[in-house]
């Protein structure tokens, strides 16, 4: 299994702080059946700035550390960038790190309290240059929780989205789990990832999440979401069905 969103890189953001904590995450990943993780440290989120070349070098050193300890986990470079007005220019100038440095998939973080008015335009400009934006954990964003149609609009305009495994396991509450399932049902989710920061409070939950997906949607959907993680790190096209409008509105008002 492949996890495209993790904070396994030590000492760069609010994820692993030491190599020992990175090892704990790697061992937990192996126990889940995960052999590849994309390190996606926060970038330009108000608290952390992690430059492209620094991430690539740190990932190289982490892989060497794992190899010395016979930890059979591969770490791939990536970045979780909070969107901002000049992001398109920085991306085109190769200042933003795409997943596996393939110049294709870009993991985007929305500001915590709103979806900026320029988001749709940014997604459009990225696609014109051959990039594929992936919106990280939309099910946990307060504005999308209140109005899931916002995600439909973004996906309809070419974005993909990544739901957090823990959300599907109820770790963020019943409402977030329900919304996550609703978004999958509407073909608005393209990949599942852990967003693991550390293994005690924010674990991986990947196996449990896929069990939940299979229970609700069957093996075909489950395997498609798993396969998409592979396509992302290889820079290949994702499997997707046409997006649909979520059937219910204001999920959070009824729980």
C-alpha positions as CSV (number, residue, x, y, z in Angstrom):
1,X,0.0,0.0,0.0
2,X,1.1,3.6,-0.7
3,X,0.4,6.6,1.5
4,X,0.7,9.9,-0.4
5,X,0.3,12.2,2.6
6,X,2.5,11.9,5.7
7,X,4.5,14.0,8.1
8,X,7.2,11.4,8.6
9,X,10.1,13.8,7.9
10,X,11.7,14.7,11.2
11,X,12.1,18.2,12.6
12,X,10.5,20.2,9.8
13,X,6.9,20.8,10.9
14,X,4.3,19.6,13.4
15,X,4.9,15.9,12.5
16,X,7.8,13.7,13.6
17,X,10.3,15.7,15.6
18,X,13.1,13.1,15.8
19,X,14.5,10.2,13.8
20,X,13.1,7.9,16.5
21,X,9.6,9.2,15.8
22,X,10.1,8.8,12.1
23,X,11.0,5.2,12.8
24,X,7.9,4.7,14.9
25,X,5.8,5.9,11.9
26,X,7.6,3.7,9.5
27,X,7.1,0.6,11.7
28,X,3.5,1.5,12.1
29,X,3.2,1.8,8.4
30,X,4.7,-1.6,7.8
31,X,2.2,-3.1,10.3
32,X,-0.6,-1.5,8.2
33,X,0.8,-3.0,5.0
34,X,2.2,0.3,3.7
35,X,5.7,0.1,2.1
36,X,5.8,3.6,0.5
37,X,5.1,7.0,2.1
38,X,5.2,10.4,0.6
39,X,6.8,12.9,2.9
40,X,4.6,16.0,2.6
41,X,5.8,18.6,5.1
42,X,3.7,21.8,5.5
43,X,4.9,24.7,3.3
44,X,3.8,28.3,3.6
45,X,1.1,27.6,6.1
46,X,1.9,30.5,8.4
47,X,4.0,28.3,10.7
48,X,6.3,26.4,8.5
49,X,8.3,26.9,5.3
50,X,10.0,23.9,3.7
51,X,11.9,24.5,0.5
52,X,11.9,22.0,-2.3
53,X,15.6,21.2,-2.4
54,X,15.8,20.9,1.4
55,X,12.9,18.4,1.5
56,X,14.6,16.3,-1.3
57,X,17.9,16.2,0.7
58,X,16.2,15.3,4.0
59,X,14.2,12.5,2.3
60,X,17.4,11.1,0.9
61,X,19.0,11.1,4.4
62,X,15.9,9.5,5.9
63,X,15.9,6.7,3.4
64,X,19.6,6.0,4.2
65,X,18.8,6.0,7.9
66,X,16.0,3.4,7.3
67,X,18.2,1.3,5.1
68,X,20.9,1.2,7.9
69,X,18.3,-0.1,10.3
70,X,16.8,-2.6,7.8
71,X,13.4,-0.8,7.8
72,X,11.9,-1.7,4.5
73,X,9.9,1.5,3.9
74,X,10.5,3.9,1.0
75,X,10.0,7.6,1.5
76,X,9.3,9.8,-1.5
77,X,9.5,13.6,-1.5
78,X,6.5,15.8,-1.6
79,X,5.1,19.0,-0.1
80,X,1.7,20.1,1.4
81,X,1.5,23.7,0.3
82,X,-1.2,26.1,1.5
83,X,-2.5,27.9,-1.5
84,X,-1.6,31.6,-2.0
85,X,-2.0,34.2,-4.6
86,X,1.3,33.8,-6.4
87,X,1.5,30.0,-6.1
88,X,1.0,29.4,-9.8
89,X,4.1,31.4,-10.7
90,X,6.2,29.6,-8.0
91,X,4.9,26.3,-9.3
92,X,5.8,27.1,-12.9
93,X,9.2,28.3,-11.8
94,X,9.8,24.9,-10.2
95,X,9.8,26.4,-6.6
96,X,7.0,24.1,-5.4
97,X,7.7,20.4,-4.9
98,X,5.3,18.1,-6.7
99,X,4.8,14.5,-5.5
100,X,7.9,12.5,-6.3
101,X,9.2,15.6,-8.1
102,X,7.4,14.4,-11.3
103,X,6.1,17.9,-12.1
104,X,2.5,16.6,-12.1
105,X,0.6,16.1,-8.8
106,X,0.5,19.0,-6.3
107,X,-0.9,18.4,-2.8
108,X,-2.8,21.6,-1.9
109,X,-3.9,22.7,1.6
110,X,-6.7,25.2,1.9
111,X,-6.5,27.9,4.5
112,X,-8.1,26.7,7.7
113,X,-11.0,29.1,7.8
114,X,-12.1,29.6,4.2
115,X,-11.8,28.6,0.5
116,X,-10.2,31.5,-1.2
117,X,-12.0,33.2,-4.1
118,X,-9.0,32.5,-6.4
119,X,-9.0,28.7,-5.8
120,X,-10.8,27.8,-9.0
121,X,-8.7,30.1,-11.1
122,X,-5.5,28.7,-9.5
123,X,-6.7,25.1,-10.3
124,X,-7.4,26.1,-13.9
125,X,-3.9,27.8,-14.3
126,X,-2.2,24.7,-12.9
127,X,-3.9,22.4,-15.4
128,X,-3.0,24.6,-18.3
129,X,0.6,23.9,-17.4
130,X,0.1,20.2,-17.0
131,X,-0.2,20.0,-13.2
132,X,-2.8,18.1,-11.3
133,X,-3.9,19.6,-8.0
134,X,-5.0,17.4,-5.2
135,X,-6.9,19.0,-2.3
136,X,-5.9,17.6,1.0
137,X,-8.5,16.4,3.5
138,X,-11.5,18.5,2.3
139,X,-13.8,16.6,4.7
140,X,-12.1,18.4,7.6
141,X,-12.4,21.9,6.1
142,X,-15.1,23.9,7.9
143,X,-16.4,25.7,4.8
144,X,-16.7,22.4,2.8
145,X,-18.3,20.8,5.8
146,X,-21.0,23.4,5.7
147,X,-21.3,23.4,2.0
148,X,-20.0,20.2,0.3
149,X,-21.1,21.6,-3.1
150,X,-17.8,23.7,-2.9
151,X,-15.8,20.5,-3.4
152,X,-18.0,19.4,-6.2
153,X,-17.3,22.7,-8.0
154,X,-13.5,22.3,-7.5
155,X,-13.5,18.7,-8.7
156,X,-15.8,19.6,-11.6
157,X,-13.1,22.2,-12.6
158,X,-10.3,19.6,-12.6
159,X,-9.1,19.1,-9.0
160,X,-8.8,15.8,-7.3
161,X,-9.2,15.2,-3.5
162,X,-7.6,13.2,-0.8
163,X,-9.7,12.1,2.2
164,X,-8.0,11.2,5.5
165,X,-8.1,7.5,6.6
166,X,-8.8,8.5,10.2
167,X,-11.9,10.5,9.0
168,X,-13.4,7.3,7.6
169,X,-12.7,5.6,10.9
170,X,-14.6,8.1,13.0
171,X,-11.5,9.6,14.6
172,X,-12.8,13.1,13.8
173,X,-16.3,12.4,14.8
174,X,-19.5,10.9,13.3
175,X,-20.3,13.9,11.1
176,X,-16.9,13.9,9.4
177,X,-17.1,10.1,8.8
178,X,-20.5,10.6,7.3
179,X,-19.4,13.4,5.1
180,X,-16.3,11.4,4.0
181,X,-18.6,8.5,2.8
182,X,-20.9,11.0,1.1
183,X,-18.0,12.5,-0.8
184,X,-16.9,9.0,-2.0
185,X,-20.4,8.2,-3.1
186,X,-20.5,11.4,-5.2
187,X,-17.1,10.5,-6.9
188,X,-15.5,13.5,-5.2
189,X,-12.6,11.5,-3.6
190,X,-9.7,10.1,-5.6
191,X,-7.2,8.8,-3.0
192,X,-7.1,7.9,0.7
193,X,-4.0,8.9,2.8
194,X,-3.1,8.9,6.5
195,X,-1.9,12.5,7.0
196,X,0.0,10.8,9.9
197,X,1.9,13.1,12.2
198,X,2.7,10.7,15.0
199,X,1.4,7.2,15.9
200,X,-0.2,7.8,19.3
201,X,-2.7,10.7,18.6
202,X,-2.8,10.8,14.8
203,X,-2.2,7.3,13.6
204,X,-2.4,5.9,10.1
205,X,-5.7,3.9,10.1
206,X,-5.3,3.0,6.4
207,X,-6.3,-0.7,6.7
208,X,-9.4,0.2,8.7
209,X,-10.4,2.9,6.3
210,X,-10.2,0.6,3.3
211,X,-12.3,-2.0,5.2
212,X,-14.9,0.7,5.8
213,X,-14.8,1.7,2.1
214,X,-15.2,-1.9,0.9
215,X,-18.1,-2.4,3.3
216,X,-20.0,0.6,1.9
217,X,-18.9,0.6,-1.8
218,X,-17.4,-2.7,-2.7
219,X,-14.0,-3.9,-3.9
220,X,-14.0,-2.0,-7.2
221,X,-14.1,1.4,-5.5
222,X,-11.6,0.2,-2.8
223,X,-9.0,-1.0,-5.4
224,X,-9.5,2.1,-7.5
225,X,-8.6,4.3,-4.6
226,X,-5.6,2.2,-3.7
227,X,-4.4,2.1,-7.3
228,X,-4.7,5.9,-7.6
229,X,-2.0,6.3,-4.9
230,X,0.3,4.3,-7.2
231,X,-0.6,6.4,-10.2
232,X,0.1,9.6,-8.3
233,X,3.7,8.6,-7.3
234,X,4.3,7.4,-10.9
235,X,2.9,10.6,-12.4
236,X,0.2,8.7,-14.3
237,X,-3.4,9.5,-14.9
238,X,-5.9,8.8,-12.1
239,X,-8.9,6.6,-12.4
240,X,-12.1,8.7,-11.8
241,X,-15.8,8.7,-12.4
242,X,-17.7,11.9,-13.3
243,X,-18.3,14.0,-10.1
244,X,-21.8,14.3,-8.8
245,X,-23.4,16.8,-6.5
246,X,-23.5,15.5,-2.9
247,X,-27.1,14.4,-2.2
248,X,-27.4,15.9,1.2
249,X,-26.7,19.4,2.4
250,X,-25.6,20.6,5.9
251,X,-24.6,17.3,7.3
252,X,-23.2,19.0,10.4
253,X,-26.6,20.6,11.2
254,X,-28.3,17.3,11.8
255,X,-25.9,15.6,14.2
